Amino acid sequence: MTLHHDLLDQALHLATRETKKPKQASLRRAVSAAYYALFHLLVADGAKRLSPAKPAGLSLLIQRAFNHGAMRDVCKSFADGHRAAVRNSQPGQPPPATRKLITLPLDPPLFGVIQALIDLQEARNEADYNLDKQWNRLDVLSRVQTARQAFVDWAAIRNSPTATVFVVALLLQKHWGR
């Protein structure tokens, strides 16, 4: 089993472990685990595409280079480009170097993965840093299901050319305009 699958399982476990009144700590950690499950799924896939099998440690170093903020920015640029293509408008496109390599509008499963990463990252920040917010089990289970669906969507779309550009862009897009 991989880390991302273990984290997804852990998210569900944490969301359901207290049968009557779930602890806020369990619910908050479940939201965080759901985000990190999707994060590590994409990071592992991106690193695998960018590194050869040998030396084995290279892939782990590449995984460490992925940055949450940069990944959010890439997701938002892809999502904005998708929405603009759907509306036949220009604002909010990915950078030109990226735009040349992708097809907009995005395939629905890829857009689903992108939107899930954006939503789960925001939820994780809320769960980790907004102590005023009270989480409930249904909301948390919805976040876990969002991550689970993103896994399914990624499996369906991961080998498409646009998905390949997306997962590599998560690490490198900010360097493509130089």
N, CA, C and O atoms as a DFTB+ gen file, in Angstrom:
712 C
 N C O
     1  1       0.851      -1.179       0.000
     2  2       0.000       0.000       0.000
     3  2       0.894       1.239       0.000
     4  3       1.957       1.251       0.621
     5  1       0.457       2.261      -0.692
     6  2       1.235       3.491      -0.807
     7  2       0.814       4.499       0.253
     8  3      -0.252       4.377       0.857
     9  1       1.658       5.483       0.467
    10  2       1.361       6.513       1.457
    11  2       0.029       7.183       1.153
    12  3      -0.776       7.385       2.062
    13  1      -0.223       7.534      -0.115
    14  2      -1.461       8.250      -0.425
    15  2      -2.693       7.387      -0.142
    16  3      -3.706       7.904       0.328
    17  1      -2.623       6.101      -0.418
    18  2      -3.758       5.230      -0.075
    19  2      -3.912       5.091       1.439
    20  3      -5.028       5.090       1.959
    21  1      -2.784       4.973       2.139
    22  2      -2.843       4.894       3.603
    23  2      -3.458       6.159       4.204
    24  3      -4.248       6.084       5.144
    25  1      -3.096       7.305       3.663
    26  2      -3.654       8.565       4.174
    27  2      -5.155       8.658       3.909
    28  3      -5.903       9.156       4.750
    29  1      -5.596       8.185       2.754
    30  2      -7.027       8.192       2.459
    31  2      -7.770       7.269       3.425
    32  3      -8.834       7.626       3.929
    33  1      -7.217       6.094       3.681
    34  2      -7.820       5.183       4.659
    35  2      -7.830       5.808       6.053
    36  3      -8.812       5.687       6.785
    37  1      -6.745       6.469       6.414
    38  2      -6.655       7.106       7.718
    39  2      -7.698       8.217       7.860
    40  3      -8.286       8.386       8.928
    41  1      -7.922       8.962       6.795
    42  2      -8.924      10.033       6.844
    43  2     -10.302       9.462       7.180
    44  3     -11.011      10.003       8.029
    45  1     -10.671       8.388       6.525
    46  2     -11.962       7.755       6.806
    47  2     -11.992       7.211       8.224
    48  3     -12.990       7.370       8.928
    49  1     -10.926       6.582       8.644
    50  2     -10.858       6.045      10.010
    51  2     -11.042       7.162      11.045
    52  3     -11.822       7.016      11.985
    53  1     -10.335       8.257      10.872
    54  2     -10.431       9.363      11.824
    55  2     -11.827       9.992      11.837
    56  3     -12.319      10.410      12.885
    57  1     -12.449      10.053      10.676
    58  2     -13.781      10.667      10.585
    59  2     -14.855       9.811      11.234
    60  3     -15.917      10.315      11.599
    61  1     -14.586       8.514      11.381
    62  2     -15.624       7.602      11.883
    63  2     -15.246       6.898      13.182
    64  3     -16.021       6.067      13.657
    65  1     -14.118       7.185      13.764
    66  2     -13.632       6.398      14.905
    67  2     -14.454       6.568      16.169
    68  3     -14.665       5.587      16.882
    69  1     -14.923       7.756      16.480
    70  2     -15.798       7.937      17.652
    71  2     -17.238       7.820      17.166
    72  3     -17.689       8.630      16.356
    73  1     -17.948       6.831      17.648
    74  2     -19.263       6.522      17.080
    75  2     -20.336       7.550      17.423
    76  3     -21.211       7.806      16.596
    77  1     -20.300       8.143      18.604
    78  2     -21.383       9.053      18.993
    79  2     -21.033      10.515      18.774
    80  3     -21.628      11.178      17.925
    81  1     -20.090      11.011      19.523
    82  2     -19.714      12.423      19.399
    83  2     -18.249      12.505      18.996
    84  3     -17.360      12.360      19.836
    85  1     -17.995      12.739      17.703
    86  2     -16.596      12.757      17.253
    87  2     -15.826      13.937      17.852
    88  3     -16.352      15.040      18.004
    89  1     -14.584      13.667      18.180
    90  2     -13.712      14.710      18.706
    91  2     -13.310      15.638      17.566
    92  3     -13.102      15.193      16.437
    93  1     -13.205      16.907      17.863
    94  2     -12.768      17.877      16.866
    95  2     -11.374      17.529      16.344
    96  3     -11.083      17.712      15.162
    97  1     -10.526      17.032      17.222
    98  2      -9.173      16.663      16.779
    99  2      -9.236      15.571      15.711
   100  3      -8.498      15.629      14.727
   101  1     -10.096      14.590      15.889
   102  2     -10.224      13.508      14.900
   103  2     -10.747      14.052      13.583
   104  3     -10.244      13.701      12.516
   105  1     -11.757      14.908      13.658
   106  2     -12.351      15.456      12.437
   107  2     -11.360      16.351      11.694
   108  3     -11.249      16.288      10.470
   109  1     -10.650      17.177      12.440
   110  2      -9.672      18.072      11.825
   111  2      -8.538      17.281      11.162
   112  3      -8.124      17.601      10.048
   113  1      -8.044      16.255      11.844
   114  2      -6.976      15.444      11.276
   115  2      -7.473      14.657      10.065
   116  3      -6.702      14.390       9.143
   117  1      -8.751      14.285      10.060
   118  2      -9.327      13.582       8.901
   119  2      -9.313      14.490       7.674
   120  3      -8.963      14.051       6.578
   121  1      -9.690      15.743       7.853
   122  2      -9.666      16.698       6.739
   123  2      -8.238      16.859       6.231
   124  3      -7.994      16.858       5.024
   125  1      -7.307      16.995       7.152
   126  2      -5.906      17.148       6.773
   127  2      -5.401      15.906       6.038
   128  3      -4.712      16.022       5.025
   129  1      -5.739      14.727       6.541
   130  2      -5.299      13.481       5.898
   131  2      -5.901      13.342       4.504
   132  3      -5.241      12.842       3.594
   133  1      -7.148      13.779       4.327
   134  2      -7.775      13.710       3.000
   135  2      -7.016      14.592       2.008
   136  3      -6.766      14.178       0.876
   137  1      -6.651      15.796       2.426
   138  2      -5.867      16.674       1.548
   139  2      -4.511      16.043       1.234
   140  3      -4.107      15.967       0.073
   141  1      -3.817      15.593       2.274
   142  2      -2.484      15.048       2.048
   143  2      -2.513      13.766       1.223
   144  3      -1.539      13.461       0.535
   145  1      -3.593      13.018       1.277
   146  2      -3.723      11.836       0.428
   147  2      -3.671      12.247      -1.041
   148  3      -2.922      11.664      -1.825
   149  1      -4.466      13.249      -1.414
   150  2      -4.472      13.709      -2.803
   151  2      -3.143      14.377      -3.157
   152  3      -2.612      14.153      -4.245
   153  1      -2.613      15.178      -2.272
   154  2      -1.321      15.821      -2.483
   155  2      -0.257      14.769      -2.806
   156  3       0.461      14.897      -3.797
   157  1      -0.155      13.737      -1.977
   158  2       0.883      12.726      -2.182
   159  2       0.620      11.850      -3.403
   160  3       1.569      11.369      -4.023
   161  1      -0.632      11.634      -3.760
   162  2      -0.941      10.914      -4.993
   163  2      -0.342      11.656      -6.191
   164  3       0.337      11.056      -7.023
   165  1      -0.599      12.958      -6.269
   166  2      -0.124      13.752      -7.401
   167  2       1.390      13.944      -7.372
   168  3       2.041      13.907      -8.416
   169  1       1.944      14.147      -6.195
   170  2       3.388      14.326      -6.058
   171  2       4.122      13.041      -6.454
   172  3       5.126      13.093      -7.165
   173  1       3.628      11.903      -6.001
   174  2       4.269      10.629      -6.356
   175  2       4.203      10.398      -7.865
   176  3       5.178       9.955      -8.472
   177  1       3.059      10.697      -8.462
   178  2       2.923      10.513      -9.906
   179  2       3.824      11.484     -10.659
   180  3       4.482      11.101     -11.626
   181  1       3.854      12.726     -10.225
   182  2       4.723      13.712     -10.880
   183  2       6.186      13.332     -10.779
   184  3       6.917      13.422     -11.765
   185  1       6.621      12.910      -9.611
   186  2       8.018      12.519      -9.428
   187  2       8.349      11.288     -10.261
   188  3       9.442      11.184     -10.818
   189  1       7.410      10.365     -10.345
   190  2       7.637       9.161     -11.146
   191  2       7.848       9.520     -12.618
   192  3       8.678       8.919     -13.299
   193  1       7.094      10.498     -13.095
   194  2       7.224      10.906     -14.490
   195  2       8.518      11.665     -14.758
   196  3       9.016      11.674     -15.883
   197  1       9.055      12.297     -13.729
   198  2      10.235      13.144     -13.897
   199  2      11.549      12.458     -13.565
   200  3      12.614      13.026     -13.806
   201  1      11.498      11.240     -13.013
   202  2      12.751      10.608     -12.627
   203  2      12.851       9.190     -13.179
   204  3      11.849       8.487     -13.310
   205  1      14.066       8.787     -13.496
   206  2      14.267       7.404     -13.921
   207  2      14.171       6.475     -12.712
   208  3      14.152       6.941     -11.573
   209  1      14.110       5.184     -12.951
   210  2      14.022       4.203     -11.865
   211  2      15.276       4.208     -10.988
   212  3      15.202       3.945      -9.788
   213  1      16.426       4.508     -11.596
   214  2      17.673       4.523     -10.838
   215  2      18.358       5.860     -11.024
   216  3      18.381       6.375     -12.142
   217  1      18.904       6.431     -10.001
   218  2      18.978       5.930      -8.642
   219  2      17.636       6.085      -7.918
   220  3      16.893       7.037      -8.154
   221  1      17.351       5.144      -7.048
   222  2      16.050       5.087      -6.373
   223  2      15.759       6.355      -5.564
   224  3      14.607       6.786      -5.513
   225  1      16.731       6.944      -4.954
   226  2      16.515       8.115      -4.111
   227  2      16.142       9.382      -4.859
   228  3      15.662      10.334      -4.244
   229  1      16.347       9.421      -6.160
   230  2      16.052      10.630      -6.925
   231  2      14.572      10.971      -6.882
   232  3      14.214      12.139      -6.728
   233  1      13.722       9.990      -7.012
   234  2      12.284      10.240      -6.987
   235  2      11.854      10.888      -5.669
   236  3      11.007      11.782      -5.662
   237  1      12.431      10.443      -4.567
   238  2      12.086      11.027      -3.260
   239  2      12.531      12.481      -3.163
   240  3      11.836      13.309      -2.574
   241  1      13.685      12.789      -3.737
   242  2      14.147      14.187      -3.739
   243  2      13.220      15.059      -4.580
   244  3      12.914      16.190      -4.201
   245  1      12.780      14.543      -5.704
   246  2      11.856      15.300      -6.549
   247  2      10.546      15.524      -5.808
   248  3       9.977      16.613      -5.877
   249  1      10.059      14.513      -5.104
   250  2       8.818      14.680      -4.347
   251  2       8.943      15.803      -3.322
   252  3       7.989      16.546      -3.096
   253  1      10.108      15.929      -2.704
   254  2      10.311      16.979      -1.705
   255  2      10.298      18.378      -2.322
   256  3      10.094      19.362      -1.611
   257  1      10.511      18.477      -3.616
   258  2      10.570      19.781      -4.280
   259  2       9.188      20.373      -4.556
   260  3       9.077      21.572      -4.813
   261  1       8.139      19.559      -4.509
   262  2       6.792      20.085      -4.748
   263  2       6.399      21.006      -3.602
   264  3       6.721      20.744      -2.444
   265  1       5.697      22.091      -3.937
   266  2       5.347      23.123      -2.969
   267  2       3.834      23.337      -2.981
   268  3       3.227      23.484      -4.042
   269  1       3.242      23.352      -1.805
   270  2       1.789      23.490      -1.691
   271  2       1.268      24.763      -2.358
   272  3       0.276      24.720      -3.086
   273  1       1.929      25.887      -2.116
   274  2       1.470      27.149      -2.696
   275  2       1.583      27.159      -4.210
   276  3       0.670      27.611      -4.901
   277  1       2.694      26.665      -4.728
   278  2       2.868      26.609      -6.183
   279  2       1.841      25.668      -6.802
   280  3       1.312      25.950      -7.877
   281  1       1.556      24.561      -6.136
   282  2       0.554      23.617      -6.651
   283  2      -0.832      24.282      -6.682
   284  3      -1.594      24.096      -7.631
   285  1      -1.143      25.044      -5.654
   286  2      -2.423      25.773      -5.635
   287  2      -2.499      26.750      -6.802
   288  3      -3.529      26.845      -7.470
   289  1      -1.418      27.470      -7.045
   290  2      -1.399      28.437      -8.142
   291  2      -1.591      27.760      -9.492
   292  3      -2.334      28.261     -10.335
   293  1      -0.932      26.631      -9.705
   294  2      -1.094      25.888     -10.955
   295  2      -2.537      25.421     -11.095
   296  3      -3.141      25.559     -12.158
   297  1      -3.086      24.867     -10.016
   298  2      -4.477      24.399     -10.067
   299  2      -5.420      25.541     -10.406
   300  3      -6.326      25.380     -11.224
   301  1      -5.213      26.683      -9.787
   302  2      -6.094      27.814     -10.062
   303  2      -5.948      28.295     -11.501
   304  3      -6.941      28.682     -12.119
   305  1      -4.733      28.281     -12.048
   306  2      -4.568      28.729     -13.436
   307  2      -5.225      27.741     -14.403
   308  3      -5.830      28.158     -15.390
   309  1      -5.114      26.449     -14.133
   310  2      -5.782      25.459     -14.983
   311  2      -7.299      25.585     -14.848
   312  3      -8.012      25.540     -15.850
   313  1      -7.796      25.743     -13.630
   314  2      -9.244      25.873     -13.420
   315  2      -9.773      27.143     -14.075
   316  3     -10.836      27.121     -14.695
   317  1      -9.044      28.247     -13.945
   318  2      -9.464      29.500     -14.580
   319  2      -9.475      29.364     -16.100
   320  3     -10.391      29.850     -16.763
   321  1      -8.460      28.705     -16.648
   322  2      -8.416      28.476     -18.084
   323  2      -9.581      27.614     -18.544
   324  3     -10.166      27.869     -19.597
   325  1      -9.917      26.605     -17.772
   326  2     -11.062      25.743     -18.090
   327  2     -12.356      26.550     -18.106
   328  3     -13.146      26.463     -19.046
   329  1     -12.560      27.333     -17.056
   330  2     -13.799      28.133     -16.971
   331  2     -13.869      29.153     -18.104
   332  3     -14.939      29.375     -18.671
   333  1     -12.747      29.768     -18.436
   334  2     -12.732      30.742     -19.535
   335  2     -13.077      30.055     -20.853
   336  3     -13.807      30.615     -21.671
   337  1     -12.559      28.850     -21.064
   338  2     -12.855      28.116     -22.305
   339  2     -14.327      27.737     -22.376
   340  3     -14.935      27.781     -23.445
   341  1     -14.893      27.367     -21.240
   342  2     -16.314      27.014     -21.211
   343  2     -17.168      28.236     -21.537
   344  3     -18.189      28.120     -22.215
   345  1     -16.748      29.416     -21.051
   346  2     -17.494      30.667     -21.284
   347  2     -17.077      31.373     -22.570
   348  3     -17.664      32.398     -22.917
   349  1     -16.091      30.859     -23.277
   350  2     -15.537      31.497     -24.473
   351  2     -15.014      32.892     -24.177
   352  3     -15.277      33.837     -24.922
   353  1     -14.270      33.013     -23.085
   354  2     -13.666      34.295     -22.718
   355  2     -12.173      34.092     -22.494
   356  3     -11.712      32.955     -22.404
   357  1     -11.419      35.170     -22.404
   358  2      -9.968      35.085     -22.300
   359  2      -9.385      35.140     -20.890
   360  3      -8.343      34.524     -20.667
   361  1      -9.987      35.838     -19.921
   362  2      -9.309      36.021     -18.631
   363  2      -8.987      34.694     -17.937
   364  3      -9.681      33.693     -18.117
   365  1      -7.929      34.717     -17.149
   366  2      -7.588      33.591     -16.316
   367  2      -7.019      32.389     -17.032
   368  3      -7.439      31.262     -16.770
   369  1      -6.091      32.596     -17.916
   370  2      -5.477      31.486     -18.639
   371  2      -4.199      31.029     -17.924
   372  3      -3.572      31.811     -17.209
   373  1      -3.817      29.760     -18.120
   374  2      -2.484      29.357     -17.655
   375  2      -1.429      30.154     -18.421
   376  3      -1.734      30.726     -19.467
   377  1      -0.198      30.200     -17.920
   378  2       0.863      30.914     -18.635
   379  2       1.005      30.390     -20.066
   380  3       0.698      29.228     -20.333
   381  1       1.469      31.241     -20.986
   382  2       1.552      30.852     -22.398
   383  2       2.301      29.545     -22.663
   384  3       1.869      28.750     -23.497
   385  1       3.413      29.314     -21.970
   386  2       4.173      28.079     -22.207
   387  2       3.327      26.850     -21.868
   388  3       3.390      25.835     -22.562
   389  1       2.547      26.949     -20.813
   390  2       1.667      25.837     -20.425
   391  2       0.492      25.750     -21.382
   392  3       0.108      24.662     -21.812
   393  1      -0.068      26.887     -21.709
   394  2      -1.269      26.940     -22.555
   395  2      -1.045      26.252     -23.900
   396  3      -1.961      25.640     -24.449
   397  1       0.172      26.354     -24.426
   398  2       0.487      25.737     -25.716
   399  2       0.425      24.210     -25.660
   400  3       0.256      23.554     -26.687
   401  1       0.561      23.656     -24.470
   402  2       0.675      22.209     -24.314
   403  2      -0.616      21.505     -23.904
   404  3      -0.673      20.275     -23.886
   405  1      -1.650      22.276     -23.575
   406  2      -2.862      21.652     -23.046
   407  2      -4.075      21.936     -23.924
   408  3      -4.062      22.834     -24.765
   409  1      -5.101      21.160     -23.708
   410  2      -6.359      21.345     -24.409
   411  2      -7.400      21.842     -23.411
   412  3      -7.636      21.220     -22.375
   413  1      -8.012      22.969     -23.743
   414  2      -9.089      23.524     -22.917
   415  2     -10.377      23.505     -23.719
   416  3     -10.313      23.696     -24.934
   417  1     -11.522      23.290     -23.133
   418  2     -11.705      23.004     -21.715
   419  2     -11.126      21.639     -21.345
   420  3     -10.938      20.770     -22.197
   421  1     -10.850      21.480     -20.057
   422  2     -10.274      20.246     -19.551
   423  2     -11.296      19.126     -19.570
   424  3     -12.504      19.363     -19.534
   425  1     -10.795      17.910     -19.627
   426  2     -11.676      16.758     -19.457
   427  2     -12.263      16.828     -18.047
   428  3     -11.551      17.185     -17.109
   429  1     -13.543      16.496     -17.875
   430  2     -14.184      16.594     -16.553
   431  2     -13.429      15.889     -15.421
   432  3     -13.346      16.454     -14.331
   433  1     -12.875      14.686     -15.620
   434  2     -12.141      14.089     -14.497
   435  2     -10.920      14.909     -14.076
   436  3     -10.634      15.009     -12.883
   437  1     -10.200      15.495     -15.027
   438  2      -9.042      16.316     -14.675
   439  2      -9.489      17.573     -13.950
   440  3      -8.883      17.963     -12.952
   441  1     -10.536      18.208     -14.438
   442  2     -11.053      19.382     -13.731
   443  2     -11.484      18.994     -12.319
   444  3     -11.296      19.769     -11.381
   445  1     -12.060      17.802     -12.158
   446  2     -12.459      17.324     -10.833
   447  2     -11.278      17.182      -9.887
   448  3     -11.368      17.562      -8.720
   449  1     -10.180      16.642     -10.375
   450  2      -8.972      16.497      -9.555
   451  2      -8.445      17.867      -9.156
   452  3      -8.092      18.092      -7.998
   453  1      -8.396      18.774     -10.111
   454  2      -7.878      20.127      -9.851
   455  2      -8.741      20.845      -8.825
   456  3      -8.223      21.437      -7.878
   457  1     -10.051      20.796      -9.009
   458  2     -10.946      21.462      -8.069
   459  2     -10.882      20.811      -6.692
   460  3     -10.974      21.498      -5.675
   461  1     -10.726      19.493      -6.655
   462  2     -10.603      18.787      -5.371
   463  2      -9.348      19.238      -4.627
   464  3      -9.394      19.452      -3.416
   465  1      -8.231      19.384      -5.336
   466  2      -7.010      19.815      -4.665
   467  2      -7.166      21.227      -4.101
   468  3      -6.729      21.509      -2.985
   469  1      -7.784      22.100      -4.873
   470  2      -8.027      23.466      -4.388
   471  2      -8.915      23.434      -3.144
   472  3      -8.582      24.029      -2.119
   473  1     -10.036      22.741      -3.241
   474  2     -11.007      22.698      -2.132
   475  2     -10.430      22.024      -0.888
   476  3     -10.628      22.500       0.230
   477  1      -9.723      20.924      -1.086
   478  2      -9.169      20.210       0.064
   479  2      -8.036      20.992       0.725
   480  3      -7.872      20.933       1.943
   481  1      -7.254      21.723      -0.070
   482  2      -6.198      22.536       0.535
   483  2      -6.808      23.648       1.393
   484  3      -6.321      23.932       2.488
   485  1      -7.873      24.271       0.890
   486  2      -8.552      25.306       1.678
   487  2      -9.156      24.710       2.945
   488  3      -9.077      25.318       4.012
   489  1      -9.753      23.536       2.838
   490  2     -10.345      22.871       4.006
   491  2      -9.261      22.483       5.013
   492  3      -9.457      22.612       6.222
   493  1      -8.127      22.012       4.514
   494  2      -7.032      21.657       5.426
   495  2      -6.536      22.876       6.183
   496  3      -6.279      22.801       7.385
   497  1      -6.399      23.996       5.491
   498  2      -5.983      25.227       6.177
   499  2      -7.003      25.618       7.237
   500  3      -6.638      26.022       8.341
   501  1      -8.270      25.496       6.900
   502  2      -9.339      25.808       7.852
   503  2      -9.291      24.858       9.054
   504  3      -9.416      25.289      10.200
   505  1      -9.111      23.586       8.784
   506  2      -9.077      22.586       9.862
   507  2      -7.856      22.778      10.763
   508  3      -7.943      22.607      11.979
   509  1      -6.736      23.127      10.167
   510  2      -5.504      23.250      10.947
   511  2      -5.368      24.582      11.678
   512  3      -4.741      24.642      12.735
   513  1      -5.945      25.642      11.134
   514  2      -5.655      26.966      11.680
   515  2      -6.848      27.759      12.196
   516  3      -6.653      28.702      12.963
   517  1      -8.061      27.422      11.814
   518  2      -9.229      28.157      12.291
   519  2      -9.883      27.374      13.428
   520  3     -10.747      26.526      13.204
   521  1      -9.457      27.674      14.634
   522  2      -9.968      26.937      15.789
   523  2     -11.380      27.349      16.173
   524  3     -12.011      26.684      16.995
   525  1     -11.885      28.428      15.598
   526  2     -13.270      28.829      15.841
   527  2     -14.259      27.929      15.106
   528  3     -15.398      27.770      15.544
   529  1     -13.838      27.355      14.019
   530  2     -14.732      26.520      13.215
   531  2     -14.943      25.176      13.893
   532  3     -13.990      24.524      14.320
   533  1     -16.191      24.776      13.985
   534  2     -16.549      23.457      14.502
   535  2     -16.900      22.556      13.321
   536  3     -17.783      22.878      12.526
   537  1     -16.216      21.447      13.214
   538  2     -16.451      20.493      12.138
   539  2     -17.479      19.468      12.566
   540  3     -17.572      19.114      13.741
   541  1     -18.249      18.995      11.600
   542  2     -19.171      17.899      11.889
   543  2     -18.815      16.721      10.988
   544  3     -18.162      16.880       9.956
   545  1     -19.256      15.550      11.396
   546  2     -18.870      14.330      10.702
   547  2     -19.305      14.332       9.233
   548  3     -18.543      13.907       8.364
   549  1     -20.513      14.803       8.953
   550  2     -20.991      14.783       7.574
   551  2     -20.133      15.655       6.661
   552  3     -19.820      15.266       5.536
   553  1     -19.758      16.830       7.150
   554  2     -18.901      17.710       6.351
   555  2     -17.536      17.065       6.114
   556  3     -16.991      17.141       5.013
   557  1     -16.997      16.442       7.134
   558  2     -15.692      15.799       7.012
   559  2     -15.781      14.594       6.077
   560  3     -14.906      14.404       5.232
   561  1     -16.817      13.787       6.217
   562  2     -16.983      12.641       5.313
   563  2     -17.139      13.096       3.864
   564  3     -16.712      12.405       2.939
   565  1     -17.750      14.256       3.676
   566  2     -17.858      14.816       2.330
   567  2     -16.468      15.144       1.782
   568  3     -16.200      14.911       0.603
   569  1     -15.589      15.678       2.619
   570  2     -14.213      15.999       2.194
   571  2     -13.439      14.718       1.873
   572  3     -12.673      14.669       0.911
   573  1     -13.646      13.692       2.686
   574  2     -12.987      12.415       2.421
   575  2     -13.479      11.848       1.090
   576  3     -12.692      11.314       0.309
   577  1     -14.772      11.967       0.840
   578  2     -15.326      11.482      -0.425
   579  2     -14.787      12.294      -1.607
   580  3     -14.568      11.741      -2.685
   581  1     -14.576      13.580      -1.417
   582  2     -13.967      14.413      -2.463
   583  2     -12.590      13.867      -2.830
   584  3     -12.258      13.753      -4.010
   585  1     -11.798      13.533      -1.826
   586  2     -10.473      12.967      -2.083
   587  2     -10.594      11.610      -2.776
   588  3      -9.867      11.331      -3.729
   589  1     -11.503      10.773      -2.303
   590  2     -11.691       9.445      -2.898
   591  2     -12.090       9.564      -4.369
   592  3     -11.581       8.826      -5.213
   593  1     -13.001      10.495      -4.677
   594  2     -13.418      10.692      -6.061
   595  2     -12.268      11.222      -6.909
   596  3     -12.144      10.864      -8.080
   597  1     -11.430      12.069      -6.329
   598  2     -10.271      12.580      -7.057
   599  2      -9.307      11.442      -7.405
   600  3      -8.697      11.457      -8.474
   601  1      -9.166      10.466      -6.520
   602  2      -8.341       9.289      -6.823
   603  2      -8.907       8.554      -8.034
   604  3      -8.163       8.161      -8.933
   605  1     -10.223       8.370      -8.055
   606  2     -10.883       7.683      -9.170
   607  2     -10.707       8.493     -10.453
   608  3     -10.371       7.948     -11.505
   609  1     -10.940       9.800     -10.351
   610  2     -10.795      10.668     -11.521
   611  2      -9.364      10.651     -12.048
   612  3      -9.148      10.598     -13.258
   613  1      -8.391      10.695     -11.147
   614  2      -6.994      10.698     -11.578
   615  2      -6.651       9.389     -12.290
   616  3      -5.955       9.398     -13.305
   617  1      -7.129       8.282     -11.767
   618  2      -6.865       6.992     -12.414
   619  2      -7.432       6.975     -13.835
   620  3      -6.852       6.366     -14.734
   621  1      -8.558       7.640     -14.028
   622  2      -9.203       7.661     -15.343
   623  2      -8.486       8.581     -16.331
   624  3      -8.540       8.337     -17.536
   625  1      -7.827       9.618     -15.858
   626  2      -7.323      10.664     -16.749
   627  2      -5.796      10.771     -16.756
   628  3      -5.239      11.459     -17.611
   629  1      -5.122      10.120     -15.843
   630  2      -3.693      10.365     -15.604
   631  2      -2.798      10.170     -16.818
   632  3      -1.727      10.774     -16.881
   633  1      -3.190       9.365     -17.765
   634  2      -2.340       9.115     -18.931
   635  2      -2.632      10.023     -20.118
   636  3      -2.025       9.863     -21.177
   637  1      -3.545      10.968     -19.962
   638  2      -3.830      11.889     -21.058
   639  2      -2.701      12.920     -21.164
   640  3      -2.034      13.205     -20.170
   641  1      -2.481      13.476     -22.348
   642  2      -1.422      14.486     -22.502
   643  2      -1.617      15.704     -21.584
   644  3      -0.647      16.207     -21.016
   645  1      -2.842      16.172     -21.439
   646  2      -3.069      17.350     -20.588
   647  2      -2.813      17.019     -19.127
   648  3      -2.285      17.858     -18.396
   649  1      -3.171      15.821     -18.681
   650  2      -2.889      15.417     -17.300
   651  2      -1.385      15.320     -17.061
   652  3      -0.899      15.669     -15.985
   653  1      -0.659      14.851     -18.056
   654  2       0.801      14.782     -17.936
   655  2       1.385      16.182     -17.775
   656  3       2.231      16.413     -16.911
   657  1       0.932      17.110     -18.606
   658  2       1.408      18.490     -18.475
   659  2       1.037      19.045     -17.101
   660  3       1.849      19.703     -16.451
   661  1      -0.187      18.778     -16.666
   662  2      -0.645      19.278     -15.364
   663  2       0.253      18.794     -14.227
   664  3       0.729      19.600     -13.427
   665  1       0.486      17.491     -14.151
   666  2       1.232      16.954     -13.013
   667  2       2.687      17.420     -13.026
   668  3       3.287      17.575     -11.962
   669  1       3.261      17.644     -14.198
   670  2       4.619      18.185     -14.281
   671  2       4.592      19.688     -13.975
   672  3       5.508      20.213     -13.341
   673  1       3.552      20.367     -14.423
   674  2       3.416      21.805     -14.148
   675  2       3.315      22.079     -12.648
   676  3       3.738      23.139     -12.187
   677  1       2.766      21.147     -11.888
   678  2       2.672      21.342     -10.439
   679  2       4.028      21.657      -9.822
   680  3       4.111      22.363      -8.818
   681  1       5.075      21.138     -10.419
   682  2       6.426      21.398      -9.935
   683  2       7.148      22.478     -10.737
   684  3       7.876      23.287     -10.162
   685  1       6.959      22.503     -12.047
   686  2       7.837      23.291     -12.910
   687  2       7.216      24.514     -13.574
   688  3       7.952      25.320     -14.143
   689  1       5.909      24.691     -13.531
   690  2       5.286      25.764     -14.313
   691  2       5.883      27.136     -14.000
   692  3       6.062      27.946     -14.910
   693  1       6.188      27.408     -12.751
   694  2       6.721      28.737     -12.417
   695  2       8.069      29.017     -13.080
   696  3       8.490      30.172     -13.153
   697  1       8.748      27.976     -13.563
   698  2      10.040      28.134     -14.228
   699  2       9.940      28.205     -15.732
   700  3      10.926      28.528     -16.394
   701  1       8.775      27.913     -16.296
   702  2       8.626      27.821     -17.733
   703  2       8.635      29.176     -18.449
   704  3       8.871      29.235     -19.655
   705  1       8.386      30.240     -17.728
   706  2       8.345      31.552     -18.359
   707  2       9.664      32.277     -18.366
   708  3       9.740      33.410     -18.840
   709  1      10.687      31.668     -17.863
   710  2      11.997      32.343     -17.740
   711  2      12.734      32.382     -19.035
   712  3      13.844      32.912     -19.098
